[in-house]
Amino acid sequence: MVAGSWRDFAVAVLTAFRRRDQRAIAEERRRAVERLAEETIREHRRATDAPE
């Protein structure tokens, strides 16, 4: 019974860390997409503002 409680506790702790890692990865992906979008917008503006 006690071993089962410790196992459940360990699983809960590992799950919490895994979820935090997944959130961090998702946040980094979101920031990368934002940076890519901003760079694409800048390039587009440079191309359309350049005199011909």
Protein Blocks (a to p, Z undefined) as FASTA:
>chain_A
ZZmmmmmmmmmmmmmmmmmmmmmmmmmmmmmmmmmmmmmmmmmmmmmmpcZZ
